[in-house]
Every structure is written in C-alpha cells, then in structure tokens.
Amino acid sequence: MTDWITTPVDARIVRGALELERTPHGVLPHRLPARARKQCPDESLALAEAKPSGVRLVFRTRATVVELDVLPTKTVYKGAPAQDGVYDLLVDGRLAGQTSATGGNVVTVDMVTQAAVTTPGPVGTARFAGLPGGVKDVEIWLPHGEITELVALRTDAPVEAVPDGGRRVWLHHGSSISHGSAAANPTAIWPAVAAARGGVELVNLGFGGNALLDPFTARAMRDTPADLISVKIGINLVNTDLMRLRAFAPAVHGFLDTIRDGHPTTPLLVVSPVLCPVQEDTPGPLAPDFDGPRLRFRATGDPSDPSRLTLTVIRDQLSRITAQRAAEDPNLHYLDGLSLYGEKDFAELPLPDGLHPDSAGHRRIGENFAELAFGDGGPFAVSP
C-alpha cells in the first residue's frame, strides 16, 4: 500500500497554459483566455485551443511513484482506430517515462460531413513508477492532441513548486504543425524540440487549422508575458481559402501592431510556411483525398487567379512586410520557412499525409529552428 499525498493542481505547478478553468472534475487548461474563447467563431478553434500542446505540470519532489487522474476527450475519425494520447515524464529535463490514460470521452468525426458524435467515458490515470530517488524536478507533458481535464495529482512524497530559474519565456503561435499534428508524443513536437535546445520556457499557441490572423489571438499574445515571440503565418490562410491577397497584408500589419502594443521591443520573429508541395502554387480550399490506403489532402483552388493566396505568395508578402517594418523596428525579424523544412528535407523526410510532418520531420524543423533562431547571430540568441 502506498501512502499517497494529493497535491492541488493549480497555476503553481502548471506551465504553458494561459488559463485554468474549474470544471466539475478538476481543472481544464486553456491556451486562450476566456475573453478570446468567447470570440471563437466556430468549434474547431475551441477544440484546438483546449488541446494542451506544450502544457505540462512541473514540480520538485522525492517521489518515486506519480499518478495523475485525468478525464481525456479524444477525437477520432470515423473508420479510423482510436489512439490514446501519450504523457511524457521528464526528470531533470530528460525523458524518463511515457504512458497513456484509458477511458475518457470520445468525439467521433465524419471527415466527409464534419458531423461529430460524443460518447462520454470515465476518468483514467496516467501512472509513472520506478522514478529515481532523491530530490528532482519532474515535468509531465500532457498529450498535445486530446483535451485533458486534470482531476488529481498523487505522489508518494511531498510536492513543491519549482522556483523560477530565470529562463526566458518563448511565446509561439502557428498552425497544426506548431500544434504538433502527426508527432508521436508531446515533447516530440517541433516547438518543444526547439525550446529544449534553446533552454527556454515554451508557451505554445499553435492551433491546428486556426493560425488565421484572428485579432483575439493577437490580443492574447499582447497580454501574455514573454521574452521572445514568434508567429508562423500562412498555410491555414491558404488551405482554408480565408482571404484574398488584398486583405492579407493589412491583416498581417494589424496582427503585428497588436502584439507590439504589449511587447514594443521584444524580439519578434515572423516565420513563413515550411514546404508543402500540395499548396506551393495552388490555392485552397484544401480537401481530404480518400483515394488510397492513407488519408491525404489536395488543393482545389484555381492557380490562375492572381488574387488567391498560395504558399509562394505568402512567403513573398511576409518577406516584404517584415523588411518594411524592420526599418523602424530593429527587433523584428523574418525567417523563411523553407530553411526549416525545404526540398532536401522533403526528399529525405516526406510528409506522410501530404501536409504534416511525422516525428522525424518535427525533430528536423525543431533542430533547424533552434540553430537559426537561438544559435549564434540568431534573433533569439543570448546577448553577450
């Protein structure tokens, strides 16, 4: 029998979330504040921001056994097998265990009709045993692809919050690739890889399908304390066919202006899309392609229409906009997404579904970002 100690799950030990919502079961981490959530135009963003990509519990303890009761909400696609999300446990910064939690709610989505049916389920437990003795810093990274209500944290030794170590906070916003789509586990998503290499605290506002220059996202970034900020813009605007060329540049300026209202001199890096052959020169909207054993995607727009956005157009526009603004904003920088994942990377590590990298692709992007952004001479390098 274990003499369990139960520790309240609250802001003292949760990092990477902008807000914790009290629920009948416990707390639900959110990556957008309530004000922004009220302005979400559809369910897809509400679902994306509640999936805790980059959110982790961080505490100091002598415990050798840790149990985390959770109520997951898993999204599965009709006809595809359900998969349990992965919880990564780090000890003093190194991966020391992985597990999943069974049970939870299941949302089944029909990719053709977009209809969704929710089947409720019970609370489950993510359990880690055999941890090394002695005082250590423990991190539990939550599954990046499933909503996770935190019900209870139990350990066989007392838990305390980890004091602020002075590490810089990196606030990042991007699309499903930044969210972590197709990565196998939460510390394998490219922002987590880059943050570990850069020695920074990650706040990840990567929202699958929803990096759409929404003003409420810009305001959330404006109001979030950060030492470093990056925005990865483009592919969702193309694959949703959300706006035309005329609207794009003013929307980018407005998004950056809002961030600058709260962070006037913070290093701000604008990142253009990585390579995605499906959308390089063909506009959206994007559509699922079921012709084959694996789900893939195809672009359905008219490439002869000069008003439509493609990834090539987006990169040209972002480079121009950033150069224009940088003349008066020396802390604004541009990074071409093709330097993170380009033709050579695609030849070696192709996109399994034509749109998202797998874990190896995420690692490549994260390593390249760390070198270009956090490395010597990069915009996020530590000043001498």
C-alpha positions in Angstrom: 0.0 0.0 0.0 1.2 3.5 -0.9 0.8 6.4 1.5 -0.5 8.9 -1.1 -0.1 12.6 -0.9 -2.6 14.6 -3.1 -1.4 18.0 -4.4 -3.9 20.6 -5.8 -3.4 21.1 -9.5 -3.2 24.9 -9.9 -1.2 27.6 -11.5 1.8 27.0 -9.2 2.6 23.7 -11.0 1.0 24.2 -14.4 3.1 25.8 -17.2 2.3 26.6 -20.8 -1.4 27.4 -20.2 -2.9 30.9 -20.3 -5.8 30.0 -18.1 -7.1 27.2 -15.9 -10.9 26.6 -15.9 -12.5 25.0 -13.0 -14.7 22.1 -14.0 -16.9 19.5 -12.1 -13.9 17.1 -12.4 -10.9 19.4 -11.7 -9.2 21.9 -13.9 -9.1 22.3 -17.7 -6.0 24.0 -19.2 -6.7 26.6 -21.9 -4.3 28.1 -24.3 -6.6 31.1 -25.0 -8.2 33.2 -22.2 -11.9 33.3 -21.7 -12.3 36.7 -23.5 -10.7 35.2 -26.6 -12.7 32.0 -26.4 -16.0 33.9 -26.4 -15.0 35.3 -29.7 -14.1 32.0 -31.3 -16.2 31.8 -34.5 -16.5 28.1 -34.7 -16.0 24.9 -32.7 -12.7 23.9 -34.4 -10.7 26.7 -32.7 -12.4 26.0 -29.4 -11.3 22.3 -29.7 -7.8 23.2 -30.8 -7.0 25.7 -28.0 -8.3 23.3 -25.4 -5.8 20.6 -26.5 -2.9 21.2 -24.2 0.0 21.3 -26.7 3.1 22.4 -24.7 1.2 22.4 -21.4 3.0 20.5 -18.6 2.9 20.0 -14.8 6.2 21.0 -13.2 7.2 20.2 -9.6 10.0 19.2 -7.3 9.8 16.0 -5.3 11.5 12.9 -3.9 8.6 10.8 -5.1 9.3 7.5 -6.9 5.6 7.0 -7.9 3.4 9.6 -9.6 -0.2 9.2 -10.6 -2.2 11.8 -12.5 -6.0 11.3 -12.7 -7.4 12.8 -15.9 -10.5 13.0 -18.0 -9.4 13.0 -21.6 -11.5 13.9 -24.6 -10.2 12.1 -27.6 -11.0 13.0 -31.2 -11.2 10.1 -33.7 -12.2 10.0 -37.3 -14.9 7.7 -38.5 -13.4 4.4 -39.8 -10.0 5.0 -38.2 -8.9 3.3 -34.9 -8.9 5.3 -31.7 -5.5 6.1 -30.2 -4.7 7.1 -26.6 -2.6 10.2 -26.2 0.9 10.0 -24.7 2.1 11.6 -21.5 5.8 12.3 -21.3 7.5 12.4 -17.9 10.9 14.2 -17.7 13.3 14.1 -14.8 15.7 17.0 -14.6 15.0 17.7 -18.2 15.4 14.2 -19.6 12.7 11.9 -20.8 12.2 9.2 -18.1 8.9 7.7 -18.9 5.8 7.6 -21.1 2.3 6.3 -20.6 -1.3 6.8 -21.6 -4.6 7.1 -19.8 -7.5 4.9 -20.8 -11.1 6.0 -20.6 -12.4 9.5 -21.2 -14.8 11.0 -23.7 -14.6 10.1 -27.4 -15.6 12.6 -30.2 -16.1 10.7 -33.5 -15.9 13.0 -36.5 -17.1 12.2 -40.0 -14.5 13.7 -42.3 -16.9 13.9 -45.2 -19.9 15.6 -43.4 -17.9 17.1 -40.5 -20.6 15.7 -38.2 -19.4 14.8 -34.7 -20.8 12.5 -32.1 -19.6 12.5 -28.4 -19.5 9.3 -26.3 -18.9 10.0 -22.6 -16.4 7.9 -20.7 -14.7 7.6 -17.2 -11.7 9.2 -15.6 -8.4 7.5 -16.3 -5.0 7.5 -14.7 -1.5 8.2 -16.1 0.9 6.3 -13.8 4.6 6.5 -13.5 6.6 4.3 -11.2 10.2 3.5 -10.5 11.4 7.1 -10.6 14.9 7.7 -9.2 15.1 8.6 -5.5 16.3 11.9 -4.3 15.1 15.5 -5.0 14.4 16.1 -8.7 12.4 18.3 -11.0 9.6 16.4 -12.6 7.7 17.5 -15.7 4.6 15.8 -17.0 3.8 16.9 -20.6 0.2 16.4 -21.5 -1.0 14.9 -24.8 -0.9 17.6 -27.4 -3.8 16.0 -29.4 -6.5 15.5 -26.8 -8.3 17.7 -24.4 -7.3 16.8 -20.9 -9.1 17.8 -17.7 -6.7 17.4 -14.7 -8.5 15.7 -11.8 -5.9 14.8 -9.2 -2.1 14.5 -8.7 -0.9 11.9 -6.3 2.6 11.1 -5.2 4.4 9.0 -2.6 6.4 12.0 -1.3 5.6 15.8 -0.9 5.5 18.0 -4.0 6.6 21.7 -4.2 6.6 24.2 -7.0 9.9 24.7 -8.9 11.2 28.2 -8.3 11.6 30.5 -11.3 15.1 29.7 -12.7 15.3 32.8 -14.8 14.8 31.0 -18.1 13.4 33.2 -20.9 9.8 32.6 -22.0 9.2 31.9 -25.7 5.7 32.6 -26.9 4.9 31.0 -30.2 1.9 31.0 -32.5 1.3 28.8 -35.5 -0.8 26.2 -37.3 -1.3 22.4 -36.9 2.4 21.7 -37.4 3.2 24.0 -34.5 0.4 22.4 -32.6 2.1 19.0 -33.1 0.0 17.2 -35.7 1.3 13.7 -36.5 4.1 13.9 -33.8 4.1 10.7 -31.7 4.4 12.4 -28.2 4.2 15.9 -26.7 7.9 16.5 -26.3 8.5 15.5 -30.0 6.5 18.4 -31.4 8.9 20.8 -33.1 8.4 23.8 -30.7 9.2 21.5 -27.7 12.3 20.3 -29.5 13.4 23.9 -30.2 12.6 25.1 -26.7 14.7 22.3 -25.1 17.6 23.1 -27.3 17.2 26.8 -26.8 16.9 26.5 -23.0 13.6 28.4 -22.8 10.2 28.1 -21.3 7.6 27.4 -24.0 4.1 28.8 -24.3 2.7 27.2 -27.4 -0.2 28.9 -29.2 -0.1 26.5 -32.1 -3.7 25.9 -33.1 -4.5 23.1 -35.6 -6.2 24.7 -38.6 -6.5 28.1 -36.9 -3.5 30.3 -37.4 -5.7 32.7 -39.2 -4.6 36.2 -38.0 -7.5 36.3 -35.6 -7.5 39.6 -33.7 -8.3 37.9 -30.4 -5.2 35.7 -30.7 -3.1 38.8 -31.3 -4.6 40.3 -28.2 -3.9 37.2 -26.1 -0.3 37.4 -27.3 -0.2 41.1 -26.5 -1.3 40.4 -22.9 1.0 37.3 -22.3 4.3 38.0 -20.6 7.1 36.8 -22.9 10.8 37.5 -23.6 10.7 36.1 -27.1 7.9 35.9 -29.6 7.4 34.1 -32.9 4.4 33.9 -35.3 4.3 31.3 -38.1 1.8 32.6 -40.6 0.4 31.3 -43.9 -0.6 27.8 -44.5 -4.0 27.9 -42.8 -4.9 31.0 -44.7 -4.2 29.2 -47.9 -5.8 25.8 -47.1 -9.0 27.5 -45.8 -9.0 30.0 -48.7 -10.0 32.5 -46.0 -8.9 35.8 -47.6 -7.6 37.2 -50.8 -4.3 39.0 -51.5 -5.8 42.5 -50.9 -6.7 41.6 -47.3 -3.6 39.7 -46.4 -1.0 42.5 -45.9 -3.3 44.7 -43.8 -4.3 41.7 -41.7 -0.6 40.9 -41.0 0.2 44.5 -40.1 -2.8 44.6 -37.8 -1.8 41.4 -36.1 1.8 42.6 -35.6 0.7 46.0 -34.4 -1.5 44.4 -31.7 1.4 42.3 -30.4 3.7 45.3 -30.4 1.1 47.2 -28.3 2.1 44.9 -25.4 5.6 44.0 -26.4 7.1 47.1 -28.1 10.8 45.9 -28.1 10.6 42.2 -27.5 12.4 40.1 -30.2 9.6 39.2 -32.7 10.2 36.6 -35.4 7.9 36.3 -38.4 8.2 32.8 -39.9 6.8 31.9 -43.3 5.4 28.4 -44.1 7.6 25.3 -44.5 7.5 23.4 -47.7 4.1 21.8 -48.6 4.1 20.8 -52.3 0.3 20.5 -52.4 -0.1 24.2 -51.7 3.1 25.8 -53.0 1.4 27.2 -56.2 -2.2 26.0 -55.9 -4.7 27.9 -53.7 -7.1 26.3 -51.4 -9.5 25.3 -50.1 -7.9 22.0 -49.1 -10.0 18.8 -49.3 -9.4 15.3 -47.9 -8.5 12.7 -50.5 -9.6 9.2 -49.7 -8.3 7.6 -52.9 -5.7 5.3 -51.3 -4.8 3.5 -48.1 -3.8 6.6 -46.2 -5.7 9.9 -45.8 -4.1 12.6 -47.8 -5.1 16.2 -48.9 -5.4 18.0 -52.2 -5.7 21.7 -53.1 -8.8 22.6 -55.1 -8.3 26.3 -55.9 -7.6 28.0 -59.3 -3.9 28.6 -59.7 -4.5 31.1 -62.5 -6.3 33.6 -60.2 -3.7 36.2 -59.1 -5.9 37.3 -56.2 -5.7 33.9 -54.4 -3.1 33.1 -51.8 -0.5 30.3 -52.2 2.5 29.5 -50.1 4.8 31.1 -52.6 2.8 34.3 -52.5 2.7 34.2 -48.7 6.4 34.0 -48.4 7.0 36.9 -50.8 4.5 39.0 -48.9 5.8 38.2 -45.4 9.4 38.9 -46.5 8.3 42.3 -47.9 6.2 43.2 -45.0 8.8 42.3 -42.4 11.6 44.2 -44.3 9.3 47.3 -44.5 8.5 47.2 -40.8 12.1 46.3 -39.7 13.3 49.7 -41.0 11.6 51.2 -37.9 11.6 48.1 -35.7 15.1 46.7 -35.2 13.8 43.8 -33.1 11.5 42.5 -35.8 13.0 39.6 -37.9 12.0 37.3 -40.7 12.7 33.5 -41.1 12.0 31.7 -44.4 10.1 28.5 -43.5 12.0 26.7 -46.3 15.1 27.0 -44.2 13.3 24.9 -41.6 11.9 22.3 -44.0 12.6 22.6 -47.7 13.1 20.5 -50.8 16.0 18.5 -49.4 14.2 17.8 -46.2 11.1 16.7 -48.1 13.1 14.3 -50.2 14.5 12.7 -47.0 11.5 13.1 -44.7 8.4 13.3 -46.8 5.0 14.4 -45.4 3.0 11.2 -44.8 -0.3 12.8 -45.5 1.0 15.5 -47.9 0.5 18.2 -45.2 2.0 17.3 -41.8 5.5 16.0 -40.8 5.9 12.9 -38.7 8.1 12.9 -35.5 11.3 12.8 -37.6 10.1 15.8 -39.6 9.2 17.6 -36.4 12.6 17.0 -35.0 14.2 18.3 -38.2 12.1 21.5 -38.0 12.8 22.0 -34.3 16.6 21.5 -34.7 16.7 23.9 -37.6 14.7 26.5 -35.8 16.9 26.2 -32.7 20.0 26.7 -34.8 18.7 29.6 -36.8 16.8 31.4 -34.0 18.6 30.5 -30.8 22.1 30.0 -32.3 24.9 32.5 -32.6 23.7 35.5 -34.5 20.1 34.4 -34.4 17.3 36.8 -33.3 16.8 34.8 -30.1 20.4 34.3 -29.2 21.5 35.3 -25.7 23.2 38.7 -25.7 26.9 38.6 -24.8 
